[in-house]
Amino acid sequence: MKISALNRVLSIFLVILLFGCSEDLLDEKPPHLITTESLYSSLAGFETGLNGLYASLRLERQTTTDIELRAGMFFGGTDNMVSNYKSSRGFNFITQHWGDSNNPSEDFYADVFIWLYSIINASNTIINQAEGRDDIDWAGGELSAVENKNKIIAEAKAIRAWAYRHLTYGWGDVPLSLEESLGSNIKTDWQRAPVSEVRKQIISDLIFAEKQIQIEPNMRGRITKGAIQHYLAEMYLVANKPDSALFWAEKVINTPQYKLITDRYGTRQDQPGVAFMDMFYEGNENRDQGNTEALWVWQFAIETIGGSSHVIRRYHTGRFSDWVIDGVRSLRDTYERGGRGRSRQALTKWAIDYYEPQDARGSNYALRKFFILKDATENAPYPADRLPPGYNYGDTIWMNWNEDISVTKSQIPDWPYIRKIEGTDPNNVGGSNQYNDVIYIRLAETYLLLAEAQFLLNRPNEAANTINILRSRSNASNITAAEVSIDFILDERSRELVLEEHRRWTLLRTGKWLERVKKYNKNGGHLVSDRDILFPIPQIVIDANLTNEMPQNPGW
C-alpha cells in the first residue's frame, strides 16, 4: 500500500476539517496562527467551527470525482432511480453491473467513508473542546452562557449523529469514535462497533440535541428541533420501536410552526403551477420565505465567500438540449428550464408511471414530460428554440418513456425527470453548478414516518388518514385502511419524496431494497445479491488499521 494512501486514511482520525493539532509545540503562540485551542476560546469561535461543519455536510450534493455525486450513493441503484449513463467506472457503473464491479478498491467508497469520518472528528473536536475546558467565553446573543454552550454541543452532536446515520446504513458495523483525534492519540487498531451500539449513540446524541435546539433556526442553514425529532422518529423505526417513532413524529407534526404547504405562495404564485411545487422554486425554499413545510434547508450562494454550489440538477435533469427531433437539436438551455442536464441517474419507468393522472406530483410542473417550443421573446434573454420540420412555436413536444432504461438503452435525452432540483446560474445556463438553496428535510416525510409507525402498531385506519393528508394536498384520490402496507408506504414515499429522501437507506431500513430493486430497476437490478446490501469497507481503511485486523463485510 502506498504511504500516501495510508496517511490519507489515518487522517480520518485527525482534526481534518479546519484545524491543526491542539498540542503546544512552543510556549509562544503567535497571534496570526489559528489553533484549535485559540479558535475555541469564545462563542464566536465555536460558531465559526459550526459554520465549517455545515459546509462539510453540504458536500453531499457535490462530486467526489468528475463523474460521481456523493448523494448518488444514497439515491441511485434503487427502485425509483437508475443509471442513465454508460459509465466505465464509479457507482453508476456498479449499479448497472454489480458482481465484481462492486469492490472495496473503488475510490468513491473511500472518499465518502473518509468524508463522513472527517465530519465526525470535527464534531468531536467541538464537543470535546466545549465540554472539557473552563476558560471559554460563552457570552453572546440573547441566550445565557450555559444555553449558548449547550446549543453549540447540541448542534455538533446532531451533526455527528447525521454522519453515523449514513455510515450505519451504508456499511453496517463501523468504528465508533467520540473523542477528538490528536497527534498524540492516532490509532491503528480500530474495531468495528456493532450497528446497534452506534445507533444507540445516534439516538443519545439526538435526544440531547432535541432539548437544546430551537423550533426555528437562528440562521438559515442550521438544523431545527423538528429535523432532530424527525431523525429520532426514523431511528426508532429502524430500532423496531414504532411506539417511540410515533411519539417523535407526532411531536414534529403537532408543532404549530411546521405546516404543509397547501396554497400557492412566493415568487411564482401568479404563474401557472401547483402548490406542491412552490417550495422548490428559487426564493421560496427557506422558512423565512414562506416555506412552513421545511425542517432543514441547506444554503448555497453564487459569488459569496463560503457560499459554494451543488450539482444535483446536472446528475438528474435530462439531456434535453441533446434531443434530436427530425434532425434538429431543438431545445435551448434556459433559466426557466433549470439549466443544462447530464442525466447520470434517471427515474425508472415505474417511478414515472406510478402517479394518478390528476396527481399534482406527477404533473408537468413537477415531473417534466413535455416541452413547449418557444420563440426568442418567450425564451428571452436566451435564443429561440430551433424548429424541427413541420413544427411551430407553441407546439408541444412529448418525451418518451415507453421502453424502460436498460443496459442497452440509456443516455436517453427525451426521458422525463423530476423538476424539484432545477436551478442554474442565469448567466451561465450551460454550466454544471447551481446555487439555489436545497430543502433537505420537510414535514411531508415526517407524515410518512408517522404513517409507517401507525401501520406497524396495527392502526391501519390512522395510517390511511395520515397518508390521505398528503394525497389530498396533491389531488390524488384517498386510500382505505385495507390498501395500507409497507409497500404502499414505500410507493407513496417515492411519489412524494423522489430525489429528496435517501431512497437506498429507506429501502434498507424496511428490508425491501433487494426485492424492489430486482422488481423495478431494469438497468442492473436483476444482478444484485445479498452481498450488495452493504457497501464494502474501503480497502485502504482496512490496510491502514495496522495493529488490529478490521473485518470486511460478508462476501468480499
Long-range contacts (C-beta under 8 A, 24 or more apart in sequence): 1-540, 1-543, 1-544, 5-540, 5-543, 5-544, 6-540, 6-543, 6-544, 8-110, 8-114, 8-540, 9-110, 9-114, 9-538, 9-540, 9-541, 9-543, 9-544, 10-186, 10-188, 10-544, 11-114, 11-118, 12-114, 12-117, 12-118, 12-121, 12-181, 12-541, 13-117, 13-121, 13-177, 13-181, 13-186, 13-187, 13-190, 14-121, 14-181, 14-182, 14-183, 14-186, 15-121, 15-122, 15-125, 15-180, 15-181, 15-182, 16-118, 16-121, 16-122, 17-52, 17-53, 17-56, 17-118, 17-119, 17-121, 17-122, 17-125, 18-49, 18-52, 18-122, 19-49, 19-125, 21-182, 21-183, 22-180, 22-182, 23-182, 23-183, 23-184, 36-125, 36-129, 36-180, 37-129, 40-125, 40-126, 40-129, 40-130, 40-133, 40-136, 41-135, 41-136, 41-137, 42-136, 42-137, 42-138, 42-140, 43-136, 43-137, 43-138, 43-139, 43-140, 43-141, 43-148, 43-152, 44-140, 46-126, 46-129, 46-130, 46-136, 46-152, 47-152, 49-122, 49-125, 49-126, 50-126, 50-152, 50-155, 50-156, 51-306, 52-122, 53-119, 53-122, 53-123, 53-126, 53-155, 53-156, 53-159, 54-159, 54-221, 54-222, 55-306, 55-308, 56-115, 56-118, 56-119, 56-122, 57-119, 57-159, 57-162, 57-298, 58-298, 58-299, 58-300, 58-308, 58-310, 59-115, 61-298, 61-310, 61-311, 61-312, 61-438, 62-308, 62-309, 62-310, 62-311, 63-311, 64-107, 64-108, 64-111, 64-112, 64-115, 65-90, 65-107, 65-108, 65-111, 67-92, 67-344, 68-92, 68-108, 68-111, 69-311, 69-312, 69-315, 69-344, 69-345, 70-111, 70-112, 70-115, 71-312, 71-502, 72-315, 72-344, 72-345, 73-108, 73-112, 73-170, 73-504, 73-535, 74-166, 74-170, 74-502, 74-503, 74-504, 74-505, 75-345, 75-499, 75-502, 75-503, 75-504, 76-345, 76-504, 77-504, 77-517, 77-521, 77-524, 77-525, 77-528, 78-503, 78-504, 78-507, 78-513, 78-516, 78-517, 78-521, 79-348, 79-350, 79-351, 79-490, 79-494, 79-503, 79-507, 79-516, 79-517, 79-519, 79-520, 79-521, 80-347, 80-348, 80-350, 80-351, 80-494, 80-498, 80-503, 80-520, 81-345, 81-346, 81-347, 81-348, 81-351, 81-498, 81-499, 81-503, 82-345, 82-346, 82-347, 82-348, 82-405, 82-521, 82-522, 82-523, 82-524, 82-525, 83-344, 83-345, 83-346, 83-405, 83-410, 83-523, 83-524, 84-343, 84-344, 84-345, 84-346, 84-405, 84-410, 84-411, 84-412, 84-415, 84-523, 85-342, 85-343, 85-344, 85-345, 85-410, 85-411, 86-410, 86-411, 87-344, 92-344, 92-345, 95-521, 95-523, 95-524, 96-407, 96-523, 96-524, 97-524, 97-527, 98-524, 98-527, 98-528, 98-529, 98-532, 99-527, 102-531, 102-532, 102-536, 103-536, 103-556, 104-536, 104-537, 104-538, 104-539, 104-542, 104-552, 104-556, 105-538, 105-539, 106-538, 109-535, 109-536, 109-538, 110-538, 110-539, 110-540, 110-541, 112-170, 113-167, 113-171, 113-537, 113-538, 113-541, 114-538, 114-541, 116-163, 116-166, 116-167, 117-163, 117-167, 117-177, 119-159, 119-160, 119-162, 119-163, 120-160, 120-163, 120-164, 120-177, 121-177, 121-180, 121-181, 123-156, 123-157, 123-159, 123-160, 123-163, 124-156, 124-160, 124-177, 124-178, 124-179, 124-180, 124-181, 125-180, 126-152, 126-153, 126-156, 127-153, 127-156, 127-157, 127-160, 127-178, 127-180, 128-179, 128-180, 129-180, 130-156, 141-218, 147-212, 150-212, 151-212, 151-213, 153-208, 153-212, 154-208, 154-209, 154-211, 154-212, 154-213, 155-209, 155-213, 155-222, 155-223, 157-205, 157-206, 157-208, 157-209, 158-205, 158-206, 158-209, 158-213, 158-223, 158-227, 158-228, 158-231, 159-223, 160-205, 161-201, 161-202, 161-203, 161-205, 161-206, 161-209, 161-231, 162-231, 164-198, 164-199, 164-201, 164-202, 165-202, 165-231, 165-235, 165-505, 166-502, 166-505, 167-198, 168-195, 168-198, 168-199, 168-202, 169-502, 169-504, 169-505, 169-508, 169-509, 170-505, 170-534, 170-535, 171-534, 171-535, 171-537, 171-553, 172-534, 172-553, 173-198, 174-198, 176-201, 188-544, 188-545, 188-546, 188-547, 188-548, 189-545, 189-546, 189-547, 189-548, 190-545, 190-548, 190-550, 191-548, 191-550, 192-537, 192-550, 192-551, 196-239, 199-235, 199-238, 199-239, 202-235, 203-232, 203-235, 203-236, 203-239, 206-231, 206-232, 206-235, 207-232, 215-255, 215-257, 215-258, 216-257, 216-287, 217-287, 220-286, 220-288, 220-297, 220-299, 220-437, 221-297, 221-298, 221-299, 223-296, 224-295, 224-296, 225-255, 226-252, 226-255, 226-258, 226-295, 226-443, 226-446, 227-295, 227-296, 227-440, 227-441, 229-446, 230-295, 230-441, 230-445, 230-446, 230-449, 233-446, 233-449, 233-450, 233-453, 234-449, 234-509, 237-449, 237-452, 237-453, 237-456, 237-509, 238-509, 242-452, 242-453, 242-456, 242-457, 243-453, 243-457, 245-449, 245-450, 245-452, 245-453, 246-450, 246-453, 246-454, 246-457, 249-446, 249-447, 249-449, 249-450, 249-453, 250-450, 252-295, 252-443, 252-446, 253-443, 253-446, 253-447, 253-450, 257-292, 258-292, 258-293, 258-295, 258-443, 259-292, 259-293, 259-443, 260-292, 260-293, 260-443, 260-444, 260-447, 260-469, 260-470, 260-473, 261-291, 261-292, 261-293, 261-473, 262-473, 265-290, 266-290, 272-365, 273-365, 274-360, 274-363, 274-365, 274-366, 274-474, 275-360, 275-473, 276-360, 276-361, 276-366, 276-473, 276-474, 277-360, 277-365, 277-366, 277-419, 277-420, 279-439, 279-442, 280-419, 280-420, 280-421, 280-422, 280-439, 282-423, 282-436, 282-437, 285-436, 285-437, 285-438, 285-439, 286-437, 291-439, 292-443, 293-439, 293-442, 293-443, 293-444, 294-439, 294-441, 294-442, 294-443, 295-440, 295-441, 295-442, 295-443, 295-446, 296-439, 296-440, 296-441, 297-437, 297-438, 297-439, 297-440, 298-437, 298-438, 298-440, 299-437, 300-434, 300-435, 300-436, 300-437, 300-438, 301-435, 302-425, 302-435, 307-435, 309-433, 309-434, 309-435, 310-433, 310-434, 310-435, 310-438, 311-432, 311-433, 311-434, 312-421, 312-434, 312-438, 312-499, 313-338, 313-339, 313-341, 313-421, 313-422, 313-423, 313-424, 313-434, 314-340, 314-341, 314-342, 314-344, 314-432, 314-433, 314-434, 315-342, 315-343, 315-344, 315-345, 316-341, 316-343, 316-344, 316-345, 316-346, 316-417, 316-418, 316-421, 316-499, 317-341, 317-342, 317-343, 317-417, 317-421, 317-422, 318-343, 318-346, 318-368, 318-399, 318-412, 318-413, 318-414, 318-415, 318-416, 318-417, 319-343, 319-411, 319-412, 319-413, 320-371, 320-413, 320-414, 321-413, 322-413, 323-413, 323-414, 324-413, 325-388, 325-391, 325-397, 326-388, 326-389, 326-390, 327-388, 327-389, 328-386, 328-387, 328-388, 328-389, 329-386, 330-373, 330-385, 330-386, 330-387, 330-388, 330-391, 330-397, 331-371, 331-373, 331-385, 331-397, 332-379, 332-382, 332-383, 332-384, 332-385, 332-386, 333-382, 333-424, 333-429, 333-430, 334-379, 334-382, 334-429, 335-382, 335-424, 335-426, 335-429, 337-371, 337-422, 338-419, 338-421, 338-422, 338-423, 338-424, 339-422, 339-423, 339-424, 339-425, 339-429, 339-430, 339-431, 339-434, 340-424, 340-429, 340-430, 340-431, 340-432, 341-417, 342-432, 343-411, 343-412, 343-413, 343-415, 343-417, 346-405, 346-412, 346-415, 346-417, 347-415, 347-416, 347-417, 347-418, 347-498, 348-404, 348-405, 348-520, 348-521, 348-522, 349-401, 349-403, 349-404, 349-405, 349-522, 350-520, 351-494, 351-498, 351-520, 352-401, 352-416, 353-401, 354-491, 354-494, 354-495, 355-476, 355-495, 356-476, 356-477, 358-475, 358-476, 358-477, 359-471, 359-474, 359-475, 359-476, 359-495, 360-473, 360-474, 360-475, 360-476, 361-474, 361-476, 361-495, 361-496, 362-495, 365-419, 366-418, 366-419, 366-420, 367-416, 367-417, 367-418, 367-419, 368-399, 368-416, 368-417, 368-418, 368-419, 369-398, 369-399, 369-416, 370-396, 370-397, 370-398, 370-399, 371-396, 371-397, 371-399, 372-396, 372-397, 373-397, 382-429, 404-522, 404-523, 405-522, 405-523, 406-522, 406-523, 407-523, 407-524, 410-523, 418-498, 418-499, 420-499, 420-500, 421-499, 439-500, 442-500, 444-470, 444-496, 444-497, 445-493, 445-496, 445-497, 445-500, 445-501, 448-489, 448-492, 448-493, 448-496, 448-497, 451-484, 451-489, 451-492, 452-486, 452-489, 452-510, 455-484, 455-485, 455-486, 455-489, 460-484, 463-489, 467-492, 470-496, 486-510, 486-512, 487-512, 490-516, 508-533, 529-555, 530-555, 531-555, 531-556
